[in-house]
Amino acid sequence: MARRRMFSLDIVDSDQFTDLPATARLLYYELGVRADDDGFVGNPRKITRFAECSEDDIKILEDKGFIYMFDSGVLAIRNWLANNQLRNDRYHETYYKNEKNMIGVNLNNKTYYLYDDSGLPEGLPLVALDEIRRKKNNEEEEKEEEYNSEQLKEEEYNTFDVSDIDPIIINQFEFLWNKYPKKVGKKEALYYYNQAIKNGESFDIIEQGLDNYIDYLKNDGTPDIHIKYGSNWFKNECWNDEYETNNHYFDDIF
């Protein structure tokens, strides 16, 4: 569990919050710094006593929409996601999974709502907490992929010697590289293209294989994160792969 917590001024600087009694505001902070990584507290009454607050303060926070109290005695801080966003490598799922499955998140205000809340506004879209975490995980993977791409660009120039490649081969490669959808690892790709040509492969075969791959990506709707680096495509001689294409379909829409 993370050892640091934050509080959004959008919440604690609002009139709704500042109008609360001082003891209720204090209790909100105490609960916030002791909640788990999903915003759940398993011992709210102990914390209330420790903070020298009262059961009335818990009731006030619940009535004003800052917390949920479950029949189990577990408490959830409703604005948790507005206050805290944890990276996946620091996140630990709550122990209170039954209570977690009872709530969803409105993405517009990052607030927890009970699925069976009779006062829930009609048509309010809710997303499960696990879905929020999956979305965040995908975003982090994309950022890591982008970072790794930049690192590869920086490192590639120190690895492969392409100084003696025939200018005609370089021009052929540049033509193919301009087509390739994920331009990562150019120098490495040029090195392996040159090796393929020296080993008897033809430009026409490689170009046709690349066109088939591009058509396949469009037809399949492949997300960018799953497209091969250019360096890997040339290194693994992927022009020899068999791709299911539908060229007539794409002639109509592209």
N, C-alpha and C positions, 0 to 999 in steps of 0.2 A: 504494500500500500504506500502511496506517495506520502511524503512527510511535509509537504507544503501545500497550502490551500490558498485560493484567491476568492475575492468577492467583487462582483461587477458593480460599478457605480450606477449602472442602469437600474439595479435592484435596490441597493442600500442608500442611494441618494434620492430615491423617489419619495413623493409625499406619502404614499401608502405605507412605506417602511418607516420614515422619520416620524410619522404620527403615532407610531407604536410606543407603548410605555418603555422606559429605559431598560427595565429588566427583560422585557420580551426581545428587544434588540440585542441585548447582551447574550441571551440564550441562543438566538439565531447564529451569532458568531461562534459561540462555544460548540454548537451542533455542527456547524460548517467545518471547523478545523478538525473535528473528530470523526466525521463521516467517512465511509469507505469510498472506493474509487467510482462507485455508481451513485453516491449520495445517500446511502442508507446508514441508519444508526440503530444498533441493536440494543442499546442501553440508554435511551433518552431520559428516563427518570433519574438514573444515577448522575448523569451529566447535569440535569436540572438542580439536583441537590448540591452537587459540587459547585455550581455557579451561584448558589444561594438565590435561585429563582424559585418559581412555584408552578404547580399544576395549572394555575390560571394563565401563566405565560405560554405554556404549551397550547392551551385552548385558544388563546388569542392568535398565536401564529397559525394555527389550523384554520380558524374562522376567517382570517384575513388572506388565506390562500398561499402561505409561504411553505407549509409542510403538509404531508399526509400522515396520519396515524392509523396503522393497521390494527386489526383485532388481535394480532399476534404480539402487539407491543412494539413492533419495529416501526421506525419513523423514516420517511423519505423527504428530502429537501427538494421541493418542486422546481426551483430555478437552478438546479445543480449544473446543468450544461451551460447556462448563461454565465455561471461563476467559474467553472473549471473545465478545461479541455486537456486530457492526458494523452501523451503519445502511447502507442500500443506497447512499446517495450518497457513502459513503466506501469502499465495498467494491470490490475488484478480484479477479476470479476467479484461481485458481491457474494457473500455467503447466503444472502437472503433471496434465493432464486424464485421462491414462490411469490414473494411480494413483487419482485422485479417483473414477473410475467403478468402481473395485474395492471401494469401501467404502460402507457405509450407516450411518445414525445411529439409535441407539435413543433415542427421545424421553424415556423415563423417567429415564435417567441421563446423557443428552447425550454419549454415548460412541460413538466410531467402532468399527465391526466390519467385518472382511473378509467379503464375501459367501460366499467359499469356505472360510471358517475351519472346520476339522473340529471345533473345540472350541466352536463357537457353540451356545448353549443352544437346545434344540428349542422352536420356537414363538416365539422372540424377534422381535418386529416391528422391521423396519429401514426407514428412509426415506432416499431418495437425498438427497445434499447439495443438489442443485439444487431439490428440492422444499421443503427447509427455507428456502432463500433466497426461493422464490416465496411461501411462507407469510408470511415476514417482510415481503416487499414489499407484500402485501395488507394486512397489519396497519398498515404505515406509510401506505399510501394511505387507509385508513379514518380514521386519526388526522388526516391532513392534511385529509380531507373534513370531519371534525368541527370542526377548527380554522377552516377556511374558512366553515363554517356560522355559527360564532360571530361571525366577523368581519363576515359579511354582516348578521347581526342588528344589530350595533352601527352599521353604516354606513347601513342602509336608512332610518333615521329622519331622516337629514340630506339625503335625495335627493328624496323625493316629497311634494308638498303635497296632503294629504287633508283639510284643515281645513274645506273648504266642501262636502263630500259629504253628500247627503241622508241623514238618519238611517234612513230606510226601506231605502235601498241598503246602508248599513252593517250593518243587522240581517240582510239577506239574505246578505251576504258572510260575516258571522260564522257563520251556519248552515252555509254551505259550508266555511268554514275549519275548523270543528270536525270535519268529515268527512275533511279532506285528510290523507293519511298522512305527509307530510314537511313539517312546518310551518316552513319557512324563507322569509324574505322577505315577511312579512305585509303590511307597509305598501306595498311595491311591488305585491303581489298585489291589495290593495284598490284601488290606483290604476288598475290595468289592468282590474279588474272594473267599476269605475265607468265607465271609457272604453267598455267593451263595451256596457254598458246604455245609455249615452248614444247609442251608434251603432246602437241598435235591437235588440240581442241580448236574449233573454228569460231570466229566471231559470230557468224550467223546462228550457230547452234546456241551459243550463250545468250544472244539477244532474244531468240525465240523463247528460250527458257525463262528469261526475265519477264518478257511480255506475258507469258502464261502465269507466272507468279503474281504479277500485278493484277491480272484479271481475276485470279483466284481470290486475292485479298478483297477486291471490290465485291465480288459475288458473295463471299462469306461474311462480309461486314466485319472483318478482323480488326479489333481495337489496336491502337498504335503500340500499346505495351507488349503485344504478342507478335508484332512484326519483327522479323530477324534483322539484326544489325547487318549493314552492308558487308562488313568484314567477314562475318560468319557465313553469309550467303555465298560469297566467292570462295572462301576457304573450304567449305564443304561441298563445293561444286553442285549447288542446288539447282542449276539449270537442267540437271539430269533427273530431277524429281518429276513425278507425274502429278499434275494439278488438274482438278476438275474445273473446266472453264465453260463459259457461256458467252462467247464473244458477240453473238448477234444481239443478245439481251443488252449488253453494255453499249453496243453501237447505238441503240435506241435511246438510252438515258444519259449518256455522257458526251 
